[in-house]
């Protein structure tokens, strides 16, 4: 993503993403939609989970402190604290008293993302069946889609 200057002199990412300072001068895209009806804490959890699942944050990487991330994103520290608590409950991060929060070892983030993908697929299949498609048609459509994706190189 292209980096631009925002109003406070920090680099910002184009496309609505706000920067997350991992280390001095190093930024990761955290996307929060302030106009969405979806709570910001849920959006923050999803962004961190996706970064961990896709390798943007590696196991053992430290997350910013609650206060610094809240300031960076322009949100209430309680929002970040709630997100960190949710991420810890899901096994995505580990908190060490006096040290901070870190991306958990293991594949919890990747597995959580895979599970949500399976659930979305099942929901889509159920919607197709509810709208009158026959199971054979659904299987055929899925097969055609996957063949098309295998042939494309722009993933």
GUDRENLUM-775069 format. One record per residue (C-alpha): residue number from 1; residue in three letters; x, y, z. Coordinates in Angstrom, 3 decimals, always signed. Example, Ala and Ser with C-alpha at 12.3 -4.5 7.8 and 13.67 -1.06 7.14 Angstrom:
<recs>
REC   i  aa       c1       c2       c3
REC   1 ALA  +12.300   -4.500   +7.800
REC   2 SER  +13.670   -1.060   +7.140
</recs>
This chain:
<recs>
REC   i  aa       c1       c2       c3
REC   1 UNK   +0.000   +0.000   +0.000
REC   2 UNK   +1.107   +3.511   -0.705
REC   3 UNK   +2.201   +5.551   +2.302
REC   4 UNK   +1.113   +9.165   +2.707
REC   5 UNK   +1.395  +11.761   +5.492
REC   6 UNK   -1.579  +12.122   +7.807
REC   7 UNK   -2.503  +15.154   +9.887
REC   8 UNK   -0.284  +14.269  +12.850
REC   9 UNK   +2.865  +13.912  +10.739
REC  10 UNK   +2.909  +10.101  +10.900
REC  11 UNK   +2.904   +8.051   +7.726
REC  12 UNK   -0.557   +6.807   +6.857
REC  13 UNK   -1.621   +4.076   +4.484
REC  14 UNK   -3.905   +4.929   +1.600
REC  15 UNK   -7.199   +3.106   +1.247
REC  16 UNK   -8.526   +3.951   +4.703
REC  17 UNK   -6.095   +1.782   +6.664
REC  18 UNK   -4.457   +3.338   +9.704
REC  19 UNK   -0.830   +2.464  +10.463
REC  20 UNK   +0.211   +0.247  +13.345
REC  21 UNK   +3.736   +0.876  +14.506
REC  22 UNK   +5.403   -2.509  +15.036
REC  23 UNK   +8.853   -1.026  +15.517
REC  24 UNK  +10.118   +2.490  +14.993
REC  25 UNK   +9.559   +3.323  +11.335
REC  26 UNK   +7.766   +0.020  +10.657
REC  27 UNK   +4.014   -0.073  +10.007
REC  28 UNK   +1.380   -2.777   +9.581
REC  29 UNK   -2.051   -2.103   +8.082
REC  30 UNK   -4.856   -2.166  +10.606
REC  31 UNK   -8.142   -1.425   +8.890
REC  32 UNK  -10.900   +0.112  +10.997
REC  33 UNK  -14.087   +1.400   +9.425
REC  34 UNK  -15.283   +4.101  +11.785
REC  35 UNK  -18.618   +4.382   +9.953
REC  36 UNK  -19.442   +0.682  +10.208
REC  37 UNK  -22.112   -0.617  +12.569
REC  38 UNK  -19.650   -3.367  +13.512
REC  39 UNK  -17.882   -2.587  +16.809
REC  40 UNK  -14.323   -1.282  +16.496
REC  41 UNK  -13.076   -3.916  +18.953
REC  42 UNK  -14.370   -6.670  +16.636
REC  43 UNK  -12.737   -4.992  +13.628
REC  44 UNK   -9.435   -4.719  +15.494
REC  45 UNK   -9.602   -8.400  +16.504
REC  46 UNK  -10.216   -9.417  +12.904
REC  47 UNK   -7.329   -7.297  +11.604
REC  48 UNK   -4.846   -8.716  +14.122
REC  49 UNK   -6.104  -12.261  +13.493
REC  50 UNK   -5.684  -11.854   +9.726
REC  51 UNK   -2.197  -10.378  +10.132
REC  52 UNK   -1.199  -13.299  +12.362
REC  53 UNK   -2.769  -15.899  +10.054
REC  54 UNK   -1.157  -14.491   +6.916
REC  55 UNK   +2.312  -13.991   +8.396
REC  56 UNK   +2.180  -10.204   +8.786
REC  57 UNK   +2.730  -10.839  +12.482
REC  58 UNK   +4.815  -13.877  +13.432
REC  59 UNK   +4.480  -15.952  +16.604
REC  60 UNK   +6.279  -14.142  +19.399
REC  61 UNK   +5.928  -10.685  +17.830
REC  62 UNK   +5.071   -8.045  +20.402
REC  63 UNK   +1.930   -5.991  +19.984
REC  64 UNK   +1.949   -2.311  +20.896
REC  65 UNK   +0.812   -1.370  +24.383
REC  66 UNK   -2.894   -0.706  +24.804
REC  67 UNK   -2.299   +3.009  +25.261
REC  68 UNK   +0.036   +3.425  +22.282
REC  69 UNK   -2.202   +1.443  +19.909
REC  70 UNK   -5.281   +3.362  +21.055
REC  71 UNK   -3.455   +6.624  +20.400
REC  72 UNK   -2.163   +5.403  +17.024
REC  73 UNK   -5.661   +4.347  +15.881
REC  74 UNK   -7.515   +7.233  +17.507
REC  75 UNK   -9.752   +4.986  +19.619
REC  76 UNK  -10.500   +4.675  +23.325
REC  77 UNK   -7.959   +2.536  +25.230
REC  78 UNK  -10.892   +0.470  +26.551
REC  79 UNK  -11.602   -0.590  +22.947
REC  80 UNK   -8.050   -1.878  +22.490
REC  81 UNK   -8.088   -3.544  +25.926
REC  82 UNK  -11.324   -5.359  +25.051
REC  83 UNK   -9.843   -6.463  +21.714
REC  84 UNK   -6.691   -7.778  +23.384
REC  85 UNK   -8.812   -9.666  +25.940
REC  86 UNK  -10.908  -11.210  +23.129
REC  87 UNK   -7.763  -12.162  +21.182
REC  88 UNK   -6.273  -13.776  +24.279
REC  89 UNK   -9.470  -15.771  +24.920
REC  90 UNK   -9.326  -17.028  +21.325
REC  91 UNK   -5.689  -18.068  +21.681
REC  92 UNK   -4.416  -15.559  +19.112
REC  93 UNK   -2.261  -13.602  +21.556
REC  94 UNK   -0.639  -14.232  +24.916
REC  95 UNK   -0.288  -11.542  +27.569
REC  96 UNK   +2.655  -11.553  +29.934
REC  97 UNK   +2.209   -9.299  +32.972
REC  98 UNK   +4.792   -6.529  +32.935
REC  99 UNK   +6.027   -7.508  +29.456
REC 100 UNK   +3.081   -6.945  +27.117
REC 101 UNK   +1.043   -8.899  +24.589
REC 102 UNK   +2.531  -11.200  +21.976
REC 103 UNK   +1.289  -13.254  +19.028
REC 104 UNK   +0.771  -16.772  +20.402
REC 105 UNK   +2.882  -19.704  +19.321
REC 106 UNK   +1.053  -22.268  +17.208
REC 107 UNK   -1.529  -21.780  +14.511
REC 108 UNK   -4.541  -20.457  +16.436
REC 109 UNK   -4.949  -17.443  +14.151
REC 110 UNK   -4.638  -19.480  +10.974
REC 111 UNK   -7.048  -22.133  +12.263
REC 112 UNK   -9.577  -19.499  +13.330
REC 113 UNK   -9.443  -17.917   +9.858
REC 114 UNK   -9.820  -21.343   +8.206
REC 115 UNK  -12.810  -22.135  +10.438
REC 116 UNK  -14.525  -18.868   +9.533
REC 117 UNK  -13.880  -19.695   +5.862
REC 118 UNK  -15.529  -23.086   +6.281
REC 119 UNK  -18.496  -21.475   +8.024
REC 120 UNK  -18.862  -18.883   +5.260
REC 121 UNK  -18.740  -21.642   +2.637
REC 122 UNK  -21.382  -23.654   +4.482
REC 123 UNK  -23.589  -20.556   +4.784
REC 124 UNK  -23.228  -19.916   +1.046
REC 125 UNK  -24.084  -23.507   +0.177
REC 126 UNK  -27.120  -23.422   +2.470
REC 127 UNK  -28.288  -20.171   +0.852
REC 128 UNK  -27.960  -21.745   -2.602
REC 129 UNK  -29.965  -24.786   -1.474
REC 130 UNK  -32.597  -22.559   +0.165
REC 131 UNK  -32.991  -20.710   -3.128
REC 132 UNK  -33.771  -23.845   -5.054
REC 133 UNK  -30.454  -25.063   -6.407
REC 134 UNK  -30.105  -28.839   -6.361
REC 135 UNK  -27.112  -30.285   -4.444
REC 136 UNK  -25.678  -31.637   -7.716
REC 137 UNK  -25.836  -28.119   -9.204
REC 138 UNK  -24.118  -26.657   -6.151
REC 139 UNK  -21.326  -29.242   -6.395
REC 140 UNK  -20.951  -28.538  -10.121
REC 141 UNK  -20.782  -24.771   -9.560
REC 142 UNK  -18.194  -25.245   -6.809
REC 143 UNK  -16.116  -27.508   -9.053
REC 144 UNK  -16.237  -25.019  -11.939
REC 145 UNK  -15.269  -22.170   -9.653
REC 146 UNK  -12.295  -24.084   -8.252
REC 147 UNK  -11.097  -25.040  -11.745
REC 148 UNK  -11.312  -21.398  -12.750
REC 149 UNK   -9.323  -20.353   -9.647
REC 150 UNK   -6.647  -23.011  -10.335
REC 151 UNK   -6.159  -21.548  -13.792
REC 152 UNK   -5.837  -17.952  -12.600
REC 153 UNK   -2.508  -16.580  -11.463
REC 154 UNK   -3.756  -13.296   -9.913
REC 155 UNK   -4.619  -14.618   -6.408
</recs>
